[in-house]
Amino acid sequence: MSILGINRLFVANRGEIAARVVRSCRRLGVETVVAVAPDDACAFHTRVADATADVGSYLDADALVQAALDSGADAVHPGYGFLAESAAFADTVAGAGVLWVGPPGAALRLGGDKLEAKRIAQEAGVPVLGEGDPAAIGYPVLVKAAAGGGGRGMRIVHDPADIEEALAAAAREAEAAFGDGTVFCERYLERPRHIEVQLLADEGGAFSLGLRDCSVQRRHQKVLEETPPPALAPSLAAGIESAAVAFADAIDYRSAGTAEFLVDGDAFVFLELNGRIQVEHPVTEAVTGLDLVELQLRIAAGERVDRTIVTRGHAIEARLYAEDPRSFLPQSGTLQRLTFPDGIRVDAGVAEGDEVGVAYDPMIAKLIAHGDSRDDALQRLMAALDATVVEGVTTNLPFLRWLVRHPAFVAADLSTAFLTDHPPLSAPPRRLTAGPFASPWRLNLPTPAHHAPPDLDAVAQGHAGEGGSRVVSPMPGTVAAVKVAPGDAVSAQQPLVVLEAMKMELPVTAPFDATVAAIHVASGDRVAGGELLVELEWSS
């Protein structure tokens, strides 16, 4: 028997997080069984676990519970994503007499529904962003999924004319990713920092393991995280930690979780609680010396954990994805070569020779650097990224190398608009601006909305010829919807086809005013990058 009283753990997930859970279990003497979907039979996580169990889908709660029972598992770890924050799944596992390694279903219902979470936060004295009807709260607004996270089911809307399509697209994404298409609108802040608190909670209540900065993002998804947040006033950090603990205690939270906040100047607002272990948890482990998966298991087994937290140094994590380093569109292919350096923590979800497909998240690995200071950690990460080799699949490795050397990032000039202010792979400024010129402004007018410079390559996804244009797929994926028919007159930037990959939707738009000459795909078709989608003729 293991030291936890858990003999066999069923991991209801895949990829990097499944392999991460397996590593902790192996050290603790706990056997592991991982779920395997039909299209994932040879995946990396199936090769590192002690056993596998076939399921129809990672979103099929009944099949996952039955697989756990059939495998003789004592407990279920949901990982992150898929059903990790599903209260119904947590209740089904517990109802089957299997230990649930995560927050109880009641806490997930209260904290996982972002609308209900806002109400509870306000009652606990925690500041929140306004939400409701876009016309009432004012544009720009952010359309968000009420369930789940990870950037899925999110759209920024500046123009009221775009709100209906944004709501529909966000709902489709949320339904595909989390099984719940409920969405809502909240006020959108243009340039905040994204700060989060790593929480842990046992029967004695919640406490903080420290803060992380996750401000640099693409498609509302984090690409680089660090702890502690640089240049954050101690009084502001303390207020954020207190608010996080107050909210967690208000919903009687247990296990590991993350409370997320936006910081605007000296003020902060609560965003949401992620009732699961986070992708970026290794940076907290690096500075505290703790194993968060082990602590999850111990809390699930009924133990009270030591609240003495001693932190050392600074840690930064970079996410290596199979995606274009400028557009961030997902890519696919076979990893013909994959080499990581020694002397740095690497949490990988694939290995050399594996295929990266379009059905799941395109993460290849996370590289985590720890040093005595931020500069030390950053230098270690720079060297590690330089020594990383990936062949066979296009990745964001050039982007990561560019990012960690960018003068604004090195200076900790961080906000969620970082990649708008500094377009990926653009030439860095010779020197950073300061004072009133450090951010956009207009004389006697409101500050303008932040938009990246025009991307001529993106516009050129329709290759114009003498008689018209051939619109091709900018990425491998599945056709989610065809929005036009032959003979339709379309205007520039009007959606023609909607593609889906990795549970994210991308509208492919007309490059100019035109007439649809031919359509070469139908809803449900799998397409490769560069495949012909639509032919256009110039409008007379």
N, C-alpha and C positions, 0 to 999 in steps of 0.2 A: 504494500500500500504506500502511496506517496505521502509526503509530509503534510499535504493539505486534506487528506481524506478523499481526494478525487483520483480515481484510478485511470479513467479514460475520458478524454475531452473530445467532443464533436465540434469542429470548426465550420460554422455555416457561412463560409466565405471562400475566397480564392486569392490568387496573386500574392502580392507582397505582404499584406497583413496576415494572411493565413500562414505563410512561411514564418512570419515574425512570432506569431502565437506558438507555433510548433517549436521554435528554438527555446523559448522560455519553458515550455512543458517538458522538453527533453532534459533540461538542466534540473528540473524539479522532480523528475521521475514519473511524469504523467504521460500515459500513452495518448496518441492523437489519431483522430479519424477526420478526414477533410471531405467536404461535399464536392461532388464533381458533376457538372452539367454535361449533356451529351456532346456539345461542341468544345469541350474543355478537357477531354480525356487524357491528353498528354501534357497538360500544363505543369509549370514548375512546382506548384504547391502539392501536386499529387506525388511527386518524386521525393519530397522531403518528409512527408508525414509517415506515420507507422502503418496507416491503412486508409482506404478510400471508401466512399459510399456514393452510389449513383443517385442523382436527383434530376427531375425534369427541368428545373430552373432554380436559380439562386433566389428567386422571388416567390417560390411556392412554399409557404409556411408549413402546410400539412405534410408535404413530402419531406421537408427538412426534419421535422419532428419525428416522422416515422423512421427516417434513416438513422436518426440519433438513437431511437429506441432499438432498432434492429441491430445496431452496431454495439449495443451494450454500454453506451456512454453514460457516465454519471452526471455530466454537465455539458452545456452548450455555450460556446463563445461566438458572438455574432460578427466580430471584427468591426469594420466601418463600411458604410454604404449598404446597398441592398436592403435587408430587413433589420439592420442593426438598431434602428430607432423606432421599430414597429412595436407599439404597445400590445397589439393583438398577438404578435409572434412571441413576445415575452410571456404573455399570459398562457399561450398554448403550450410553451415549453414547461412552464411551472405546473400547469394543469396536468401534464403528462407524467409528473413526478420526477422531472429532470431538473437539475440545478441550473439556473439562468445566471450567466456571468455578465451582469450588467444592471442597470437601474430597473427597479420594479415597474410593471406595466402602468401603474397609477402615476408614477413620476414621469414616465415617458409621455403619457397622455397630456399631462399638464405642461411639461416643458417642451415637448416635441411639437405641439401645435403652436406655431409662432404667434398666432393671434391670441390664444389663451395665455401664452407666456407673457405677452405684453401686458395683459390685464393684471396678472399676478405680480409682475415686476412693479407696476405702478402702485399696487397695494402694499408692496414691501418697501416702498420709498425709493425705488430704482428708476432713474430717468430713462425714457424710451423715445423713439422717433414717432412722429405722428403718422397714422395710417388711416385709410378709408377711401372715399371717393376722390379720384385724381383732381377733379375740378375744385374740390373743397380744400385739399391739402396743398395744391399748387404744383405745377411742373417745374423741374423734372421730377418724375416718380420712378421708383424701382418696383417692378412686378416681381413677386417672390412666391415660391412654393411654400405652402403652409407646413408641409412635411418635408423632411430630408434636408439636404444642404449640398455642399461641394460645388456651388455655382450652377447647378442644374435647376431649370425652371425659373430662370431670372432674366429680366429684360429691363434696360434703361429706356425710358420714353421721355423725350423732350417735347414732342408735338402731339397734341390731342388727337390728330388725325391717325396716329399710329397705335393708339391704345388698344383697339379691339383686336388687331392682329397680334400684338404683343401678348395680350391676355390669352388668346387661343394657343399661341406657340408655347408659352410658358406652361400652360396646363397640359399640353401634349407631352412635353419633356418631363414634367413632374410625374405624370401617370406612368410613363415608360420607365423612369428611374426608381420610383418609390411606391408605385401602385396607388397613388393618391394624387389626383389632378387639381386639388384645391389651391388657388392662388389668391393673393391680395396685393394691394398697392401701399407703399409707404414713401414718405418724403425721401428724396435722394440727396445725399451730401456729395458735393463734387470733389473735395480734396481732403478727406479725413485720413487719420491713421487708423489702421485696423489692429486693435490690441485685444488679446484674449488671455483668460486666466485658466490655468490647468487646475482643475478641482479634483479632490478625492473625498469621498464621504463613506463613513461606516456608521455603525449604530450610534456613535457619539456625535454625529453631525458632519458637516462639510468643513473643509479647510483648503487653503491654497498651497500649491507647490510652486507658484511663481507665475510670472507673466511672459508672454511671447509677443513679438511684433510680426505681423503677417501682412504688411501693407502692400508689398509688391505682388500684383495679381494680374492675370490675364483671363478674360472671359469669366470674371468674378471668382476665379480659382487661384489659390496661392501657388507660387512657384518657388518662393524662398522665405524661410522663417528663421527667427533668431530669438535667443533669450540670454540675458534680460533685454527688454526693449531699450535701445540707445536713446539718450537725451530725453527721457521721460521723467518729469519732476517727481520726486519721491512722494510728495503729498498727493499728487494725482494718481500715482500707482497704488497708493494705499487706499484711496477712495474707490478705485476700480475693484480691487481685491475684496473690500468690504461689501460692495454691491453684489459681486458674484456669489460670495458665501451667503448673503442674505437671501438671494433668489433661490439658491440650491436648498437651503433649509426650509424655505417657504413651500417647496414641493416635496419635501421629505426625500431628497435625492440620496442615492447610494451608488457606489462604484466610481470609476473615473468618468470625468465629463469636462466639457470646456464651455465657459461662458464667454461670449464674444461681444466686443464693444467697439464703437467708433469714437475716436477722440478728435475733437475740433477745437483747437486752441487749448484753453484751460477747462473745457467742458467735455463730458463724456455721456454717451447714451448706450443703453443695452440693446443689443441686436437680437441675440438668440442663445439658447443653450443647446449644444450638441451632446446628446445623451449617449456617448460612445467614446471609445479611444480615438484620438485624432491621428491623421496622417503624420503630423509634425511632432508627435509625442517624443521622438528620440532626442530632440534638443533639450527637453526638460530632464530626460534620463541622464544626458551627458553632464549637466551641471549639478545634479543632485546625487548621482550614483545609484538611483533607484531603478527598479524594473517595474514599470507600470502594469504590464500584463500579470506579473506575479502578484502585485497588490490587488488587481481585480479579482484574481482567483482566491486570494486570502479573504477578501471582503465577502465574496460570494459564499465562501465556506463558513462564514460567521465570525471571523477573527476581527479584532480591533487592531488597527495598524499604528505604528509609531508615528507621532506627529512632529518629531524632532527633525526639522529639515535644515540641512547645511548645504549651501550652494558654493560652487567653485568655478570661477572663470566665466567664459562666454562660449556659446555654441550656435552654429549656423547650419541650416539644412538646405540643400538644393535638390529640387526634384528633376530627375532626368526623364524626359518623355519622348515617345516616338511621335514627334510632331514637327511641323515646319518651324524653323527658328525665327521667322518674321511674322507669318500669318497665324501661327499656332494651330493650324489645321492638322488633325490627326493623320498619321501615316501608317502604312502597314508594310510587312515584308519579313524576311528571315534574318535573324541576327547571325551573320556570317562570322563576326568577330565581336567579342565583348570582353574588355579587359579593364579592371579597376585597380587602383594603386593600393599598396599596403599602407598601414599606419593611419587609416581613417576608417570610420564605421561606414559600411555600405549595407543597406537593407534592400535587397533585390527581389523582384517578382518574376524574373526570367533568367535564362542562362544562355550562353553561346549555343547556337543551333536552334533555339526556339523561334517560333513564328509569332509575330505581333499582328493580331487581326484587328477587325473593326467592331467586334461585338462588345468589347470590354474596355475599361479605362486603359489609356496608352502608356501608363507609367512603366518605366523600365527599372528604375532604382531610385533610392534616396541616398545622397552622400552627406554625411554629418561630420562637421569639423568642430573640434573642441580645443580651446586654447586658454591661456591665462588672461587674455584681454580680447576685445573685439578685433583689434588689428591682428593679433596672433591667430585667432580663429579664421579670419578672412584670408590671411596669407596661406594658411594650411589648406583652405578650401580652393583657393586659386591654383595651388600646386596640384591638388587632387584632380581638379577638372582638367588641367592641362595634361595629366597622365592618363586620363580615361580615354579608351578607344572603343568606338562603336562603328561597325561596318555592316552594310546590308540594309539598313533602315535609316531613313532621315530622322534626325533627332534635334532637340533644342540645345544640344551641347554648345554650339557656337554662341547662342544667346546667353547661356549661363556664364560662359567665359567672359562675354562682353559685360554682363550685368555686374559681376563681382568686382570688376575693375572700373566701373563707371564712377567718375568723380562725385556725382551726387549720391550714389549709394555708399561709397567709401566715407563720405561726409555725414552719412545718416540723415540725409535730406529726403525723408520718406513720406509717401502718401499713396492712397489707392489710385491716384492719377499719375503715378510715376511713369508708366509706359505710354501715357498720353503725352506727357511733357517731354519724354525721352524715348522716341519710337525705337523699337528693337533693332539692334545692329547699326543704329545711326552713329555718326561721328560724335564723340563726346565733346562738350564745350571746352574751350581753352581755359576758361575759368568760370566759376559759378557766380551768378548774379546775386545781389544782396539788396536789402532794403525794399523800397517800393517796387523795384523791377524784378523781384524774385517770383512774382505771380502776376497773372493777367489782370489788367484794369482798363477802364475807359473813363474819360473825364465826364463827370456829371451823369453817368449812366451806370446801370447795374453791371457787375462783373460778368463777362461773357461765359457761356458754357464751354467746357473743355472738349476739344475735338482734336484727334490726331491729324497730322498733315495728310493730304490726299495720297492714297496708295495706288499708284499707276498700274502696278502689277495686278492688283485685285480687280481694278476696272477692266484690265486687259484679259480677264478670264473669258470674255467673248472676243474671239480673234476675228477682227473685221477684215473682210476682203472686198473685192470690187462690187459684188452684188449684195453683200450683207455680212452676216456674222455666224460663226459656229461657236456656240456656247458649250464649254466643256466642264466636266466635274473638277473642282479644285482639290478634291480629296477622295480617297476610297470611302465608300459608305453604302447606305441603302436609301432608295428614293422613298421619302415619307409622303410626299404629295406632289402632284403636277397641277400647277395653278392656272395654266392657260391651255388653249386648244388651237389647232391650225387655223389660220385666218384671223386670229385675234390681233387687234392693234394694242401695242404695249408702249409704255413710256419708260424713259430712262430710270433705272433703279427699281423698276417694278419686279416683284418676285415671279420667277418662271417655274422653278422647281425647288422643293425643299428636300435637302439631304439630311440624313441622320447617321451619326457614327458615335460610338461610345456614349450613347444616351443623350447626345447633344444635337440640336437642330441647327442647320445652316441654310438660309435662303440663298439661292443662286439667282441673281437679278439680271435684267436686261442692261447692256452697256450703253444703249442709246434708244431713242424713239424708233420703233420698228413694227413690222408685221411678222407674226409667227408663221414661218414657212413649213416647218416639220418638227415633230416631236419624236425622239428616238428612245424614250424610256417610259415606263409605267410605274405606278405606285407599287412598292414592294421589290422592285428590281435592285440587284446588287450591281454597283458600278465601281470601276477602277478610277484612280486619279488620271485626269486627262481624257476620259471617255466622253464622246459626243452626247450631249443631252438634248439640245434644241438648236434648230437653225432659224435664223432671222433674216428678213429682207428689209432693206432701207425703206422707211416711210417716205412717200412722195410728197 
